[in-house]
Amino acid sequence: MNERAFLGVEASATGRRWVGPELETSRLAEAMTQVTGLPQALCVTLVRRGVSPDEVASYMAPALRDLLPDPLSLKDMDKATKRFLAALKARQRIAVFADYDVDGGASAALLLVWLRAMGHSATLYIPDRIDEGYGPNVPAMEALAKAHDLIICVDCGTISHEPIAAAKGADVLVLDHHLGAEELPPALAVVNPNRQDESGDLAHLCAASVVFLMLVEANRQLRADGVKGPDLMAMLDLVALATVADVAPLIGVNRALVRQGLKVMARRERIGLRALADVARMDQAPNTYALGFLLGPRVNAGGRIGAADLGARLLATDNAAEAAAMAERLDMLNTERRDIEASVRAAALAQAEERGLDGPLVWAAGAGWHPGVVGIVAARLKEATGRPAVVIGIEDGVGKGSGRSVAGVDLGAAIQRVTAEGLFLRGGGHKMAAGLTVAESAISAAMERLAELLAKQGAGLAGPSDLRLDGLLMPSAATPAFIEQIEAAGPFGAGAPAPRFAFAEQSVTARRVGESHLRISFGDGMGARIDGIAFGAFDGPIGPMLENPGAARFHLAGRLEINTFGGRSKVQLRLEDVARA
């Protein structure tokens, strides 16, 4: 712990202690500034990423060719690729069985688009979230096997032993990233960086990246036979969307994939994504925020409360009229999803508060809660409490739930353990997110056992986490040019957060926007003023503190961005915390 809290803030409005860069970090950042000429605020971020002065140039311009792993480093990759190409060459019937989220939809679209470019088609099958649940199921796999020679399961299948065994007469490939059990399913190949017999070096990949690597190997094998494969670089927009929406850490090759994918997306060549960006009213170049909060939720909306395959079909289509219609439908479903989510969130929070928010696990369960929003609500509970959270919707005596975790706590492994012990009917996922199915009568016992396992990992021991800050800025220093330099160290997201800055002793004007958001303008009396936005400010303490600021002065903390509206670009602070000066 630093000797003194940053700006003396021991307990902010959200109860957090502000922590600035450590002395060693500041020293290294100052030395990097002298060598590179970059602003010290940016150098603090680079030092925290473990970048040395001689690595700055390559870090600021990561080359995908240098960071992309050899696809054959993943077990079963050669076997999977050869079977995939054999099906293409023989014009066999191929089915793609995908999860209903963004990662599953993008993974399926990658295969469909690649095959279409090679003059071949495939059947898309995405299970209904309510009727079929997550992953392959026996009836679907039996039916697909009767009509197809090859079934490719993407973003699912690693723990689907019985359904894959039911696919008699067809070969099954699994391209996934979810945590594997000790025994693999009886598929021809299971390509998954999170198999228990993998090294774990590529555990941060999402399923779309695993699919992309197989297509890289497929193109390589085609090239060896004198055949030119489809342009894979043009498909990186799908990989970027999946990586960000699945909250995969933006480190290593993930960072390079997303960075290049954003450039591809900015060209607006993919018909489905262009239509979706238009209905989402995206009027600026795509960034990780747009992928995670504008495009991703709309692609997800079909799988949550509408037609499960709508998002994947939109991402794969080459028909402009069809894309426009599907984008409009997804936009409407997303609005409906938000209304449903708000209702469930209020009920879940009230129940969780009554149960207590100071344990290792925060959870809530309710009859009729839509299974399509329980994951989002679990994320909201996790954010509000700083603890792993599980939310369960109950229907006909069975609960279907979703959980979200905090850094350092492996929720997927804990849920898999409870499933193995028989308290969950089904369960699995990865460290930060997981799903489960449980008998209504067993919910309390299962949650108690899950809480025990999470407590052993340290969940619930800490209060509100420290707020880490990268430095102190004056409003006059927060220029568009400065933000462009900061963005060059991006993209930012999970595992690679954007720099967070403090502004000291600011005078603030504020106005409420909608039911829960707050817009502010602030300055230090030296001329420059900056606009800011605090989303959900009135769901917590920030809104009430700033709504009527009067003559008081405040320390503000958040992330800087360029806000483009109506063709004009301005600096904006995305406000995260506040303290009285």
C-alpha angles and dihedrals in degrees: 000000000000116000091242132022115250109270085356092283105152094161120016127194088280092047096255131135113232114231124190129200115303116252092252091051091050091048093051091045092053090051090049090051090055092051099041105026090229120139113273091235089061092044090056088059092048093049090050088054089056094250116153123210093257091052096052096094095051092042093052090050106031114192113218091208089060096046104036109106123228104268089219090064086080116082117252092012095119092048092048094047094048092051091047092052092044089056090050094049094047092043090235123174110268128193125192114208109194140177115253098241131088094271091051093045093048091046091053092045091053091057094042093049093046093049092046089053087054092051095255133111136208137200115251117215123179118172122236109255094221103036100035107018127208123337135356118339129196100249093048094047092047091052094045092048091055092056102034141053097208130031118193115198111202126191088359143049104076093113098027098108100151098042093049091047087054092060092092116177095022133082116237127211121191119205105179146133104205119118111281128221124231091266121052123219119259095265124138088242135003112197108187130138087210096060108127091241093054122099094240092232090122097034090120094067119109120222093262089058090052089051090047091053090052089052089049088055091044091054089047092053091045090051090052087057092049095257123127114226128208122286103272096184088065089058096058092095087071092048091049093049092050094045094053097039092050089051092237111170113265095230133119114347092356090066092051092046093052094043092053092039091057090055090051092048091051088064088064092216098136105086096209096049091045091054091047093049089052095052089045087054094234104176099171139056112292118263136170091274091056091049094047101039109021109030102023097056091049093051087048094049094080092055092045104049109350140039106340096218097046096098095048092047091051092051092049102041124111094189114099097201092048090048093052092050094047093046091053090049093050091049090054092047090050091055089049090048091054091054092049091046093053091054095047092043093056092049094044094049092049091051093045092049091052090051092046135263099220101079130092092265133038113202144163135181131191141174114253095011105150110250089216093070104035091093093053091047090049088054090052092051090048091051092048096049107026089232136106109274135199126190121190131195114205125212128165094347095310127102123210112194144174131206138201125198141203128239113290096020118100104211095172093058092047093050090047089053093051089048091052088051090056101246093110121051090213134356145156146120135128138296099285102031136027143161134220144184119210138171110254091236091056099048098099094046092045093050091048091053092045090051090052092054093046091049089058087058091053099259113158097015096109130061121221108334123247116267107236115214128194096207151307122283137185115225090245090061094054096087129153089250091055092050091049089056091049092048089055087071090056170080092147128201141099111009091007108057121193115255113275119213136192127222113202129219098353127174109228139203117190144183132186118245117201116324102316114011129093130206118200141179120203142178143164097232093260095106107266120098129186131204120228140188129206111192114209090006092150093051085071141018100288097077097051092046095052103030093090104020098161113179094331120121125226142195108230128198131190149101125294124231142161111254113204116195129160091354093305124111124209136170112257134184117221095213116220105164143005138195133186111257 
